[in-house]
């Protein structure tokens, strides 16, 4: 049986929560005139919100699981894969913060 450090569960949960927030805010921003900047996700945003959310969560969760399984491996013999887990978490935190800012710009308080 594989045993992974409990911190990876926390990182995975936080990343998926931020991914969910990103999906919700992306759909909200698009409904107020914003445009999806990610060319891979852009075709999905224009279609079903459910399909967009499922694909986004599926890709993110699959990537997180893969990174956790490889957490002890090093890239180029220097960079631990676990560093990528923290980088993804930080990236989502920055993205969600940016989307909050965009919501404030598009939907100013009345």
N, CA, C and O of each residue as an XYZ file, in Angstrom:
440
protein
N       0.837     -1.167      0.000
C       0.000      0.000      0.000
C       0.894      1.246      0.000
O       1.886      1.312      0.725
N       0.527      2.217     -0.817
C       1.260      3.478     -0.846
C       0.815      4.355      0.311
O      -0.366      4.398      0.655
N       1.771      5.053      0.905
C       1.464      5.987      1.972
C       2.005      7.348      1.553
O       3.181      7.492      1.220
N       1.124      8.339      1.577
C       1.533      9.690      1.194
C       1.372     10.603      2.389
O       0.469     10.418      3.206
N       2.229     11.567      2.489
C       2.221     12.484      3.623
C       0.881     13.221      3.704
O       0.344     13.629      2.673
N       0.334     13.397      4.907
C      -0.967     14.064      5.066
C      -1.007     15.490      4.515
O      -2.083     15.986      4.179
N       0.126     16.147      4.417
C       0.118     17.512      3.882
C      -0.381     17.546      2.448
O      -0.942     18.552      2.016
N      -0.186     16.460      1.701
C      -0.638     16.446      0.311
C      -2.156     16.421      0.240
O      -2.736     16.943     -0.712
N      -2.808     15.827      1.228
C      -4.273     15.872      1.276
C      -4.730     17.313      1.456
O      -5.655     17.760      0.778
N      -4.094     18.035      2.355
C      -4.446     19.439      2.580
C      -4.202     20.273      1.326
O      -5.037     21.095      0.949
N      -3.060     20.060      0.685
C      -2.744     20.804     -0.543
C      -3.763     20.467     -1.637
O      -4.220     21.355     -2.355
N      -4.115     19.197     -1.761
C      -5.082     18.778     -2.780
C      -6.448     19.392     -2.519
O      -7.080     19.897     -3.447
N      -6.915     19.359     -1.279
C      -8.232     19.916     -0.957
C      -8.257     21.421     -1.198
O      -9.202     21.941     -1.793
N      -7.226     22.118     -0.742
C      -7.174     23.570     -0.966
C      -7.127     23.904     -2.455
O      -7.792     24.838     -2.903
N      -6.356     23.158     -3.210
C      -6.268     23.404     -4.652
C      -7.615     23.171     -5.320
O      -8.028     23.966     -6.164
N      -8.305     22.098     -4.956
C      -9.598     21.820     -5.576
C     -10.665     22.830     -5.149
O     -11.549     23.159     -5.940
N     -10.596     23.321     -3.920
C     -11.516     24.379     -3.499
C     -11.268     25.663     -4.290
O     -12.210     26.324     -4.727
N      -9.994     26.009     -4.470
C      -9.675     27.188     -5.271
C     -10.056     26.986     -6.736
O     -10.476     27.932     -7.404
N      -9.914     25.771     -7.233
C     -10.323     25.462     -8.611
C     -11.834     25.642     -8.761
O     -12.305     26.173     -9.766
N     -12.580     25.202     -7.765
C     -14.041     25.373     -7.785
C     -14.414     26.856     -7.765
O     -15.295     27.297     -8.502
N     -13.727     27.618     -6.907
C     -13.972     29.062     -6.855
C     -13.634     29.709     -8.188
O     -14.349     30.596     -8.654
N     -12.544     29.266     -8.801
C     -12.151     29.788    -10.112
C     -13.225     29.499    -11.152
O     -13.572     30.378    -11.941
N     -13.752     28.292    -11.162
C     -14.796     27.942    -12.136
C     -16.032     28.813    -11.934
O     -16.593     29.332    -12.899
N     -16.456     28.975    -10.686
C     -17.635     29.786    -10.394
C     -17.418     31.242    -10.781
O     -18.290     31.865    -11.387
N     -16.257     31.782    -10.431
C     -16.001     33.180    -10.770
C     -15.793     33.373    -12.266
O     -16.164     34.413    -12.810
N     -15.210     32.398    -12.931
C     -15.055     32.491    -14.386
C     -16.423     32.576    -15.057
O     -16.642     33.424    -15.923
N     -17.336     31.705    -14.660
C     -18.679     31.735    -15.247
C     -19.403     33.038    -14.912
O     -20.135     33.575    -15.744
N     -19.200     33.544    -13.698
C     -19.820     34.819    -13.311
C     -19.251     35.966    -14.135
O     -19.998     36.804    -14.640
N     -17.938     36.001    -14.269
C     -17.302     37.064    -15.051
C     -17.727     37.014    -16.511
O     -17.973     38.053    -17.125
N     -17.813     35.824    -17.062
C     -18.208     35.698    -18.470
C     -19.654     36.153    -18.667
O     -19.990     36.741    -19.695
N     -20.500     35.880    -17.685
C     -21.890     36.336    -17.797
C     -22.006     37.855    -17.725
O     -23.045     38.417    -18.071
N     -20.936     38.524    -17.273
C     -20.919     39.988    -17.216
C     -20.006     40.602    -18.269
O     -19.612     41.762    -18.147
N     -19.669     39.836    -19.299
C     -18.954     40.399    -20.436
C     -17.471     40.090    -20.532
O     -16.823     40.523    -21.485
N     -16.916     39.364    -19.588
C     -15.497     39.017    -19.663
C     -15.284     37.927    -20.722
O     -16.242     37.314    -21.193
N     -14.047     37.700    -21.082
C     -13.680     36.694    -22.074
C     -12.688     35.729    -21.433
O     -11.791     36.148    -20.701
N     -12.850     34.442    -21.708
C     -11.929     33.423    -21.192
C     -10.573     33.584    -21.873
O     -10.487     33.570    -23.101
N      -9.517     33.735    -21.080
C      -8.176     33.949    -21.622
C      -7.483     32.645    -21.996
O      -6.581     32.646    -22.833
N      -7.891     31.534    -21.390
C      -7.262     30.241    -21.659
C      -7.821     29.676    -22.967
O      -9.003     29.340    -23.030
N      -6.990     29.566    -24.015
C      -7.508     29.106    -25.306
C      -8.013     27.660    -25.282
O      -8.832     27.289    -26.123
N      -7.545     26.840    -24.341
C      -8.007     25.458    -24.263
C      -9.384     25.356    -23.611
O     -10.173     24.476    -23.955
N      -9.669     26.249    -22.677
C     -10.950     26.213    -21.977
C     -12.006     27.082    -22.658
O     -13.196     26.930    -22.384
N     -11.589     27.986    -23.536
C     -12.519     28.918    -24.179
C     -13.674     28.218    -24.899
O     -14.814     28.660    -24.758
N     -13.431     27.142    -25.667
C     -14.570     26.481    -26.320
C     -15.561     25.885    -25.314
O     -16.760     25.823    -25.587
N     -15.070     25.456    -24.172
C     -15.964     24.862    -23.175
C     -16.813     25.899    -22.461
O     -17.953     25.620    -22.089
N     -16.267     27.091    -22.267
C     -16.995     28.132    -21.548
C     -18.234     28.558    -22.325
O     -19.277     28.836    -21.733
N     -18.123     28.608    -23.635
C     -19.249     29.027    -24.459
C     -20.373     28.005    -24.497
O     -21.501     28.341    -24.859
N     -20.088     26.781    -24.135
C     -21.104     25.728    -24.150
C     -21.785     25.603    -22.804
O     -22.213     26.593    -22.210
N     -21.876     24.408    -22.346
C     -22.555     24.108    -21.088
C     -21.674     24.465    -19.886
O     -20.519     24.043    -19.824
N     -22.206     25.239    -18.929
C     -21.439     25.515    -17.704
C     -21.105     24.239    -16.931
O     -20.048     24.148    -16.306
N     -21.996     23.263    -16.974
C     -21.750     22.004    -16.285
C     -20.567     21.270    -16.920
O     -19.701     20.760    -16.209
N     -20.527     21.213    -18.247
C     -19.430     20.542    -18.937
C     -18.109     21.256    -18.668
O     -17.084     20.614    -18.436
N     -18.139     22.592    -18.700
C     -16.941     23.377    -18.393
C     -16.424     23.034    -17.004
O     -15.230     22.789    -16.828
N     -17.313     23.014    -16.019
C     -16.917     22.741    -14.640
C     -16.405     21.315    -14.482
O     -15.410     21.089    -13.794
N     -17.074     20.353    -15.111
C     -16.640     18.958    -15.013
C     -15.256     18.746    -15.628
O     -14.409     18.069    -15.045
N     -15.036     19.323    -16.793
C     -13.730     19.178    -17.450
C     -12.648     19.863    -16.624
O     -11.570     19.304    -16.420
N     -12.934     21.068    -16.152
C     -11.960     21.810    -15.351
C     -11.599     21.054    -14.077
O     -10.419     20.911    -13.757
N     -12.596     20.572    -13.353
C     -12.349     19.841    -12.110
C     -11.666     18.500    -12.402
O     -10.796     18.069    -11.646
N     -12.058     17.848    -13.488
C     -11.447     16.572    -13.849
C      -9.973     16.715    -14.186
O      -9.147     15.926    -13.728
N      -9.643     17.720    -14.988
C      -8.241     17.949    -15.350
C      -7.408     18.326    -14.129
O      -6.295     17.833    -13.946
N      -7.959     19.207    -13.300
C      -7.211     19.635    -12.114
C      -7.027     18.489    -11.136
O      -5.922     18.277    -10.635
N      -8.085     17.749    -10.856
C      -7.969     16.651     -9.888
C      -7.051     15.548    -10.417
O      -6.284     14.960     -9.655
N      -7.127     15.269    -11.708
C      -6.222     14.277    -12.292
C      -4.768     14.710    -12.197
O      -3.889     13.902    -11.898
N      -4.523     15.981    -12.450
C      -3.157     16.501    -12.337
C      -2.652     16.477    -10.907
O      -1.491     16.151    -10.660
N      -3.517     16.822     -9.967
C      -3.117     16.818     -8.550
C      -2.803     15.396     -8.088
O      -1.804     15.170     -7.405
N      -3.647     14.445     -8.455
C      -3.394     13.049     -8.067
C      -2.069     12.569     -8.656
O      -1.288     11.912     -7.968
N      -1.814     12.889     -9.911
C      -0.559     12.492    -10.548
C       0.642     13.109     -9.838
O       1.640     12.432     -9.592
N       0.543     14.401     -9.509
C       1.653     15.056     -8.815
C       1.874     14.475     -7.425
O       3.015     14.355     -6.979
N       0.791     14.111     -6.734
C       0.941     13.501     -5.408
C       1.626     12.141     -5.527
O       2.492     11.810     -4.717
N       1.242     11.355     -6.533
C       1.878     10.054     -6.723
C       3.370     10.186     -7.021
O       4.153      9.294     -6.696
N       3.757     11.291     -7.635
C       5.153     11.522     -8.001
C       5.852     12.511     -7.070
O       6.920     13.020     -7.409
N       5.273     12.790     -5.913
C       5.774     13.850     -5.024
C       7.229     13.666     -4.611
O       7.924     14.650     -4.359
N       7.698     12.432     -4.537
C       9.069     12.188     -4.089
C      10.090     12.187     -5.234
O      11.295     12.081     -5.004
N       9.595     12.305     -6.452
C      10.464     12.299     -7.628
C      11.044     13.703     -7.818
O      10.441     14.699     -7.420
N      12.214     13.757     -8.427
C      12.838     15.048     -8.738
C      12.889     15.247    -10.246
O      13.153     14.317    -11.008
N      12.632     16.463    -10.649
C      12.717     16.832    -12.065
C      14.121     17.375    -12.307
O      14.586     18.249    -11.575
N      14.790     16.865    -13.320
C      16.157     17.268    -13.649
C      17.101     17.095    -12.459
O      18.077     17.832    -12.317
N      16.807     16.140    -11.627
C      17.600     15.793    -10.446
C      17.701     16.913     -9.413
O      18.495     16.819     -8.477
N      16.914     17.960     -9.572
C      17.009     19.094     -8.665
C      15.679     19.492     -8.052
O      15.578     19.660     -6.837
N      14.673     19.641     -8.874
C      13.394     20.205     -8.427
C      12.450     19.080     -8.016
O      12.080     18.256     -8.853
N      12.053     19.029     -6.744
C      11.105     17.993     -6.351
C       9.725     18.272     -6.941
O       9.292     19.422     -7.010
N       9.049     17.222     -7.359
C       7.701     17.363     -7.917
C       6.772     17.988     -6.874
O       5.816     18.679     -7.224
N       7.055     17.743     -5.606
C       6.230     18.331     -4.551
C       6.222     19.859     -4.647
O       5.235     20.493     -4.275
N       7.298     20.447     -5.137
C       7.347     21.895     -5.347
C       6.267     22.332     -6.339
O       5.692     23.412     -6.204
N       5.998     21.487     -7.332
C       4.953     21.802     -8.309
C       3.569     21.831     -7.661
O       2.711     22.622     -8.051
N       3.359     20.965     -6.670
C       2.077     20.974     -5.963
C       1.850     22.322     -5.292
O       0.762     22.892     -5.377
N       2.874     22.825     -4.630
C       2.759     24.133     -3.982
C       2.628     25.249     -5.017
O       1.927     26.234     -4.784
N       3.299     25.098     -6.156
C       3.219     26.097     -7.213
C       1.807     26.166     -7.789
O       1.294     27.257     -8.039
N       1.178     25.017     -8.002
C      -0.201     24.989     -8.508
C      -1.135     25.634     -7.490
O      -2.005     26.421     -7.862
N      -0.967     25.311     -6.219
C      -1.794     25.904     -5.169
C      -1.625     27.423     -5.153
O      -2.614     28.155     -5.111
N      -0.396     27.894     -5.186
C      -0.140     29.331     -5.202
C      -0.723     29.979     -6.458
O      -1.294     31.067     -6.394
N      -0.574     29.303     -7.603
C      -1.127     29.831     -8.851
C      -2.634     30.003     -8.782
O      -3.165     31.020     -9.227
N      -3.326     29.014     -8.228
C      -4.782     29.138     -8.085
C      -5.144     30.241     -7.102
O      -6.123     30.955     -7.318
N      -4.378     30.399     -6.028
C      -4.662     31.460     -5.055
C      -4.528     32.834     -5.719
O      -5.368     33.712     -5.519
N      -3.470     33.010     -6.503
C      -3.276     34.279     -7.211
C      -4.396     34.495     -8.226
O      -4.922     35.602     -8.338
N      -4.763     33.458     -8.959
C      -5.818     33.562     -9.963
C      -7.155     33.936     -9.334
O      -7.869     34.794     -9.854
N      -7.494     33.302     -8.229
C      -8.764     33.611     -7.560
C      -8.730     35.041     -7.018
O      -9.730     35.755     -7.094
N      -7.599     35.458     -6.480
C      -7.472     36.847     -6.029
C      -7.666     37.828     -7.175
O      -8.343     38.844     -7.019
N      -7.078     37.531     -8.316
C      -7.246     38.369     -9.512
C      -8.706     38.409     -9.958
O      -9.210     39.464    -10.345
N      -9.379     37.271     -9.905
C     -10.786     37.235    -10.309
C     -11.665     38.027     -9.339
O     -12.632     38.664     -9.757
N     -11.334     37.990     -8.048
C     -12.052     38.842     -7.095
C     -11.881     40.311     -7.463
O     -12.833     41.090     -7.418
N     -10.662     40.677     -7.826
C     -10.400     42.049     -8.248
C     -11.214     42.389     -9.495
O     -11.816     43.460     -9.569
N     -11.236     41.481    -10.477
C     -12.025     41.714    -11.680
C     -13.514     41.856    -11.370
O     -14.195     42.699    -11.953
N     -14.016     41.035    -10.456
C     -15.417     41.167    -10.053
C     -15.680     42.546     -9.472
O     -16.728     43.137     -9.731
N     -14.757     43.057     -8.704
C     -14.900     44.405     -8.135
C     -14.916     45.478     -9.213
O     -15.609     46.487     -9.082
N     -14.145     45.258    -10.288
C     -14.098     46.229    -11.381
C     -15.374     46.150    -12.222
O     -15.952     47.177    -12.576
N     -15.809     44.928    -12.541
C     -16.999     44.762    -13.387
C     -18.298     45.013    -12.634
O     -19.272     45.496    -13.210
N     -18.312     44.688    -11.359
C     -19.521     44.829    -10.550
C     -19.235     45.733     -9.358
O     -19.182     45.255     -8.224
N     -19.050     47.032     -9.593
C     -18.722     47.914     -8.471
C     -19.874     47.954     -7.471
O     -21.035     47.820     -7.855
N     -19.556     48.139     -6.185
C     -20.626     48.192     -5.175
C     -21.544     49.384     -5.438
O     -21.102     50.457     -5.849
N     -22.849     49.159     -5.186
C     -23.784     50.255     -5.485
C     -23.994     51.179     -4.318
O     -24.752     52.143     -4.422
